[in-house]
Amino acid sequence: MSVDLDRTRPIWRQIAAIIVGRIEDGTYPAGSKVPSVVDISTEFEVAASTAQKVLRHLKDEGLVRAEVGLGTFVQEQPKS
């Protein structure tokens, strides 16, 4: 699946927004694994450093948690 990204805005922010959307729509439900750096790099045709920035941003926002050796998973969100 090819995703058209606007090359006039930061690519990593656009990719992060896409992944956030997937978390919100249930594509990646709480507790599920999100794509790895390699998977993000391949899907969006970006450098690994860009994919790492996406995952770091999602972690900083509290949306995902990284487990060494296992991957990155969607964080359970508190009920509103």
C-alpha contacts under 8 A as a table, 3 or more apart, distances in Angstrom:
res1	aa1	res2	aa2	distance
1	M	43	E	7.16
2	S	43	E	7.07
2	S	44	F	7.16
3	V	43	E	7.96
3	V	44	F	6.57
5	L	11	I	6.90
5	L	14	Q	7.07
6	D	9	R	5.95
6	D	11	I	7.32
6	D	14	Q	7.99
7	R	10	P	7.23
7	R	11	I	6.75
9	R	13	R	7.91
9	R	14	Q	7.67
10	P	13	R	5.53
10	P	14	Q	6.69
11	I	14	Q	5.18
11	I	15	I	6.27
11	I	50	T	7.81
12	W	15	I	5.14
12	W	16	A	6.04
12	W	50	T	5.85
12	W	51	A	7.03
12	W	53	K	6.65
12	W	54	V	5.48
13	R	16	A	5.01
13	R	17	A	6.12
13	R	54	V	7.05
14	Q	17	A	5.08
14	Q	18	I	6.32
15	I	18	I	5.03
15	I	19	I	6.31
15	I	44	F	7.73
15	I	54	V	6.87
16	A	19	I	5.15
16	A	20	V	6.08
16	A	54	V	5.38
16	A	55	L	7.65
16	A	57	H	7.54
16	A	58	L	6.96
17	A	20	V	5.00
17	A	21	G	6.10
18	I	21	G	5.04
18	I	22	R	6.31
19	I	22	R	4.93
19	I	23	I	6.24
20	V	23	I	5.01
20	V	24	E	6.16
20	V	63	L	8.00
21	G	24	E	5.02
21	G	25	D	6.07
22	R	25	D	5.17
22	R	26	G	6.10
22	R	27	T	4.94
22	R	28	Y	5.89
23	I	26	G	5.30
23	I	27	T	5.90
23	I	28	Y	4.75
23	I	29	P	6.01
23	I	30	A	7.73
23	I	74	V	7.43
24	E	27	T	7.65
24	E	28	Y	7.85
24	E	29	P	7.94
25	D	28	Y	7.74
26	G	29	P	4.80
28	Y	32	S	5.87
28	Y	33	K	7.15
28	Y	34	V	6.59
28	Y	74	V	6.98
29	P	32	S	5.58
29	P	74	V	6.73
30	A	73	F	7.64
30	A	74	V	4.90
30	A	75	Q	5.71
30	A	76	E	5.15
30	A	77	Q	7.56
31	G	73	F	5.68
31	G	74	V	5.03
31	G	75	Q	6.09
31	G	76	E	6.54
32	S	73	F	5.37
32	S	74	V	5.60
33	K	71	G	6.83
33	K	72	T	5.69
33	K	73	F	4.28
33	K	74	V	6.37
34	V	71	G	7.83
34	V	72	T	5.80
34	V	73	F	5.60
34	V	74	V	6.69
35	P	38	V	7.83
35	P	39	D	5.42
35	P	40	I	6.00
35	P	72	T	7.59
36	S	39	D	5.00
36	S	40	I	6.11
36	S	71	G	6.92
36	S	72	T	7.16
37	V	40	I	5.23
37	V	41	S	5.99
37	V	48	A	6.04
37	V	51	A	5.19
37	V	52	Q	5.91
37	V	55	L	7.72
38	V	41	S	5.05
38	V	42	T	6.09
38	V	48	A	6.68
38	V	51	A	7.73
39	D	42	T	5.14
39	D	43	E	6.03
40	I	43	E	5.17
40	I	44	F	5.93
40	I	45	E	7.74
40	I	46	V	7.63
40	I	51	A	5.79
41	S	44	F	5.59
41	S	45	E	5.28
41	S	46	V	4.78
41	S	47	A	5.77
41	S	48	A	5.61
41	S	50	T	7.67
41	S	51	A	5.81
42	T	45	E	5.06
42	T	46	V	6.99
46	V	50	T	6.34
46	V	51	A	7.04
47	A	50	T	5.32
47	A	51	A	6.62
48	A	51	A	5.02
48	A	52	Q	6.11
49	S	52	Q	5.01
49	S	53	K	6.23
50	T	53	K	5.06
50	T	54	V	6.41
51	A	54	V	5.07
51	A	55	L	6.44
52	Q	55	L	5.23
52	Q	56	R	6.06
53	K	56	R	5.04
53	K	57	H	6.07
54	V	57	H	5.21
54	V	58	L	6.31
55	L	58	L	5.09
55	L	59	K	6.13
55	L	64	V	7.95
56	R	59	K	5.07
56	R	60	D	6.09
57	H	60	D	5.00
57	H	61	E	6.16
58	L	61	E	5.08
58	L	62	G	6.39
58	L	63	L	5.42
58	L	64	V	5.88
59	K	62	G	5.06
59	K	63	L	5.79
59	K	64	V	4.91
59	K	65	R	5.83
59	K	66	A	7.55
60	D	63	L	7.70
61	E	64	V	7.88
62	G	65	R	7.33
62	G	75	Q	7.04
63	L	74	V	6.06
63	L	75	Q	5.33
63	L	76	E	7.96
63	L	77	Q	7.73
64	V	72	T	6.46
64	V	73	F	5.34
64	V	74	V	4.39
64	V	75	Q	4.66
65	R	72	T	5.59
65	R	73	F	5.39
65	R	74	V	6.49
65	R	75	Q	5.95
66	A	70	L	7.86
66	A	71	G	5.85
66	A	72	T	4.27
66	A	73	F	6.35
67	E	70	L	5.36
67	E	71	G	5.45
67	E	72	T	6.10
67	E	73	F	7.78
68	V	71	G	6.47
